[in-house]
């Protein structure tokens, strides 16, 4: 039980006890409320919880479900109030869109089966990514949550200014009779912070500028793939990198090498997110086991097209929210071609590739998109044409070189980057231009062999460029 100050301690001492709750964290307040046996304390807002604790300390404590002051429809003498019914006989007292509980004025869920005033105590904490639905409600999905998601009311979304892709946390109650999913009672955290009254501009309203910060790669000295890409098309924050690849040209190996090198580039480096669309399930397993330190978002081949689209859109929304909060994110998409097939429209891939940008605002980050586009089959060109001219860098893989065991299997003549002067030093730019001029005069196989020789003879690309 909480210690209550005695009457002889004086008003100043008592005031100290009455106001010291304001400096405590929400977790500490919950712990004190649990010790004081305050019912339904997890459903209370912070200020209401502080008032309840102060009431307990001052000796005027009572059951929280009866003292919160905002209970609706509770009958006198403990009798159950009669519900007003519509002409069709339906219960009109149920306020949320699931047909279950309704919200009180402060957004807390009330149990209609107890007369609208009894709070629900069997709560669990949930954390996941929000998907705002067309009618204004939302679903939270994430690891450990039901496949159907957790329901978020339109009022909560409006009050906290939530957007699709926000990571939110809060207590949830189980689904009631007639409901399809559990409901979130209150939003406690949004993207790792308490909800704010004034939220910054959305991703689309931020200012895009040219990429100018080189992404550091930490590749092993014999990592031909990552180091070759870093030479011929150096990566920068905010780029849109298009990897044109024939089937069996080694695109998966290139992507994994880049993901590993970017993730290991620096301790405070970018967040790496890999979106796999229509991949074989065993490939998804291989990604999760072989590449650590990255987030894998998979829409494998055993999902329907609609579900694949939903996973992809949720991933894109999450990446944008991360950039709004100041994070640098690298989104690796494999592949745009299969994503366009899932949408049934090649042009639908443009928002995914076009999201790549460096943001000018001080509090914002960047999104770098590295995406593969398959070519060689009928219809493949439509996806490439949809994003053509919007890329900052192009890398083309050669299936013949890959089949012959040549590494790196890059078509050197087709690899290009725009704006490299903003990414590399003048000396590095001159060295890369000399190397390109030499390689363009060669056939693909000798050019690949020349790149491999230079990489094998140097410990890193910095040393390599200094030798040229």
N, C-alpha and C positions, 0 to 999 in steps of 0.2 A: 504493500500500500504506500501511496505517496505520503510524505511527512507534511503535516498541516501545521502552520505556525500557530503558536498559542496566542491567547488573547493578550498576554502580558508582554508580547514582543514589540508592541508599538506599531503605528501605521507605517513608518519608514521600513521597518524590517519586513512587514507583511507585503508592502509594495514590491520589495525586491523579489520575494517569492512569486508574486503575481505576474511579474514581467520577464522573468528569466527564460521563459519558454521561447521567446522570439528569436533568441540566438542559437537555438538548437536546430539540427538538421531534421528532415522529415523522418529519417530512419530512427533517430533518437526519440522523436515525438511518438512514433509508433511503438517503440519499446516501452516508454512510460505509460502509454495508454493501455498496452497489454498488461503491464503490472497492476494498473489501476482497475483492470477488468471492465474497461469501457467497451460496450458492445458496438459492433459496426464501425470501429474507429477508422478502418481503412477506407471507408466510404466518405469520410469527412474531408472537406477542404482544409488546407493548412490553418487558416484563420479560425475556422470552426473547431478544429481539434485543439488549438491553443486555448480557446474560450472554455472548452469542456474540461481541459486539464486544470485551468485556473479555478474553475468551479469546484473541481474535486479538492484542490488544495485549500480552498476557502471554507470547505466543510459543507458546501451546498450541492454536492455532486448528486447526480441522478442518472438513471439509465439513458444512454446516449440516444436511443431510438425515440425517447419521449422528450428529450431536452433540446434537440437540434432546432426546434422552432419552425420547421418548414414542412411538417408532415401534413399531408392532405387527406381529407375524407375519412378520418378516424372516428368511429362511432363512440358515443358516450357510453359509459358503463362497460366498455370492452366488447360491445356487440358489433357485429359485422354490418357495415352500411349497405344499403340497397344500391344496386347499380342501375343507372339509367340505361335503357336499352333502346335501340333504334327500331323503326318499324319492322325491319326484317329480322329482329330478334338478336342482332349482333351486339356484342359488348362494346360500348363506345368509350370505356374508361381506359382502354389499353392504348398507350400513346406512341410506342415506338413502331417502326415499320415492320418489325418481325411479327407483330401481333402479341408481344409479350409484355415486358415491363415498360413503364413510362418514366420520363425524367421529371424531377422536381425543378423548381425555378433555378436552382444552383447547379443543375446538370447531374445530380446524383440519382442513380436508379432506385426506384421504389418497387416493392413487391405488390402487384395488384391483388394477389390472392389474400393478402393480409389487410385489405382495406386501403391500400395505397400508402400506408405510413410505415410499414415494417421494413427495415433494411435487411439486405441479404448478407450473411456473415461468411458463407463458404466461398471465399474468393481465392483466386490464384493470380500471380503476377504474369504478365505477358509482354513480350517484346517482339516486334516484327516491323515489316515494311508496309506502309499504307497504300491501298489502291482506292482512290476516290471513284465512286460509281456515278453513272450519268444522272441519277436522281438526287445526288447530294450526300448520300450515306457513304460509308467506307467499309473496307475489309482489310484486316491486318493479317498478313501471312508471314510465316517464318518457321525456323527450325523448332520443333517441339510443339507447334500449334496445330489445331485440327486442320485437315485438308480443306474444309469448308471455309476456313478463316475465322476471325473474330470480328463481330459487328461493331462499327463505330457510328454513332448517330450523327445526323446532319448538324444538330445544334453544337455538338462537340467540335466538329470540323470547322464550323463558322467561328466559334468562340476562340479556338486556338489557331485560327488561320492556317489550317493544315493543307498540305499539297500531296499529290501522289508522289511516292518515293520517300516520304518522310519516315524515319525510323522512330516509332513511338513506343512508349512503355506505360503501363498502368495496371491496376487491378481489374480482373474480369470476373464475371459471374457465370455460372453454368446456364445453358439454354433451358428455358422454361417450356412448359407444355405448349405445343403448337409452334415453337421456334425451331429454326434449322441450325443455329450456331450460337455459341456463347457471345456475350456482349461485354465490351469494355466499359467499366463504370466511370472511370475518370482518367484523363490524360495527365500523367505526372512528368514525363520527359519527352522532348521532341529533339531528335538528333543529338542526344546526349546532354541537353540543357533543359531547364524548366521552361514551360511555355512562356513566350514573350508577348506583351501587349502590342508591341510594334515590330513587325517582321520586315526584314529587308526585301529588296526587289527580287522577283523571280528570275531564274536563269535567263529566260528569253529577253528580259529587260536590261541585262548587263552588257557592257561594251566589249566587243571582240576586237582584238588587235593581232598583229602578225606575231607568229612564234619567234622567240629570240633567246630562250633559255635552253641550253643543251641538256638533254637527259643523260645523266651519268650511267654508264653500263659497267657492271662488274662481271666481265666474262673471263673464264679460264683462258690461259695463254693459248691453248690448243682448240678453243671453241671457234671453229671456222665460220659457222653460220652467223652468230651474233656479231663477231668482229667484222665480217665482210659487210653486213648491213650497216654497221657503224661507220665504215669507210665510205661506202658508195651512196648511202642515204642516211646521214647522221640524224638521229631522232631529237626532237625538241618538244617542249611542253606546248600543247595546243595544236599540234600537227594533225593532219588527216592523211594517214599512210595507207595507200591502196596496194595490196599484194595480189597481183594477177597470177593465178596458178592453174596449171593443167592438173587433171587427176593423176595421182601418184608422182607428183613432182617434188614432194618433200615439204609441203606447206606446214604440216603438223610439227615437223622437226624444227622448222624455222620459228614458228610461233612459240613453242616451248622454250627454245633457246633464248628468245627475246624476253619472254615472261620471267624466266629465271634471272637473267642479267639485269633487268630493270628492277625487280624486287630486291636484288642484292646490291644495287648500285650505291645506296646510302641508307643510313639508319632512319633519317627523316624523309625518305624518298616518297614517290607517289604511291597511292593505293592502286593495285593492279587488279582489274576485274576481267574475267574471261567469260564470254558468252558463247556457248556452244549450241548451235541450232541444227537439229536433225542429225546429230552424230550417233554413231553406233554406241550402245550402252557400254561396251568394253573400252571404248575410247574415252568416255567420260571417267571411268574408273582409273584408266592410266593417267589422265590429267591430274586427278586428285591425289594419286600416289606419287607421281614423279615431280610435280611442281608444287613446292610449298611456299607459304608466304603470300599467296594470292587467293582471291575469292573466285570460286567456280560457280557460275550460274548456268545450269544445263537444261535444255529443252530437247531431250534425245529423240531418236527416231520412233520410239514406242509411244510418244504422245501424239494426239491429234493436232492438226494445224492450228485450231483455235487456241489450244492450250500452249502451243509453242509461241504463238503471238503474244499471249498474256505474259509469259515468262520474260520474253524479250522486252516488252513495253515496261514491265515493272523494273527490270534491270536498268533500262535507259532513264527512267524517272529517278531512280535512286542515285545514279551517277550525277545527274543534274543537281540534285539536292546537295550532294557532297561538295560539288564545285561552288555552290552558293555559299557554303559555310567556310570556304577558304582552303579546301583540300585540292591537291593535284591528283587527278585520276587518269589512269591509262586503261582504256576500254579496248580489249582485244575481241574481235568478232569473227567467228568462223562458222558459217560464211554468210556474206551478203546474198549470195545466190540462193542458198537454201532458205534464208529469211524471206526473200522475195517470193519464193514458191509458197511458203506458209501463208503469207498475206494474199497470195493470188494476184499480186501487182508488183512489178519490178520497181515502180516509182515509190513504193512504200518504204524502201530502204533509205531514202534520202535523209529523213530526220536522224537516223542512226549514224550515218557517216557524217552528216553536216553538223552534228553536235560538237565535234572537235573544234576547240578554240582556246586561245589564251585570253583571259579576262583582265581588263584594265583596273577595275576597282580594287582598292587595297585589301578589302576584306574577302575578296573572292579568290578562287584558285584557277584551275584549268582542266580541260578534258582533252586528252590525246586519244585519237581513235586509230587503231591498227586493224584493218579489216581485209579479209581475203575475198576475192571474187573469182569464181571458177570460170574457165573458158575452154572451149573445145567441143561443146555440145550445143545442139540447136536451142536457141532461147537464152543462152548464157550472156550474149552480147548486150541484151536489153538491160541487165543489171549494171554492167560496166558503163554503158552509155548513160544510165541514170545518174551516175556519180562522176562521170568524166569531167575534167576541168575544175572540179572542186577539191582535188587532192593537192597536198603540199609536197608529197613524195610518192614515187612509184617504184615498186620492186617487182620484177617479173622472174618467176621460176621456170626452169627449163626441164621438161619431163625426160627428154633424151639424155641430158647430162645425169639426171638422177638415176635413170635406168642403167646407165653405164657405170654407176658408182662414183661419179665425179662430185666432189664437194669443195666449195659450195656450189650448188646447182643453180646459179644465178645467170640470167641473161644480162651480162654487164652492159650491153649497148642500150638496153631498155630501162635500166635503173637510173632514176633522176630525182633531183630535189630542187625546189625553188626557195630562194631566200637563204641559202647557206651562208651568205656573208654575215647574216645576223646571228648565226649559230656558232660558227667557227672563227678563230682568229685569222687575220690576214695571211699569216704564214701557213696555217693549216689549209686555208682555201687554195692557196697556190699549189701546195703539195698534192691535194686531192685532184686538182685540175690536171696536173702533169700525169698523175696515175690514170685518170680517165682517158686522156689523150693516147696513152700507151696501150691501154686495154681495148679501146675501140678499133684499133688497127688489127686486132687478133680475131681469130675464130672463137666461138664460145668455149670450146674445151681448153685450148691453150690459155685463154684469158682466165678461166677458173683456176687452172693450174698455177698461173702467175700469182693470183691473189693468195692461193693456199701457201705458196712458197714464201711470200712476203710475211704472212701471218706466222708461219712456223719459225721464221728466222728472227722474230721479235717477241718480246715479253708482253707488250701491249701496243695499242694503236698509236699512242702518243710517241713512243719510241720509233714505230714504223714510219710515221709521217716525218719525223725529224731526219730520217735517213734518206728520204726521197729528194 
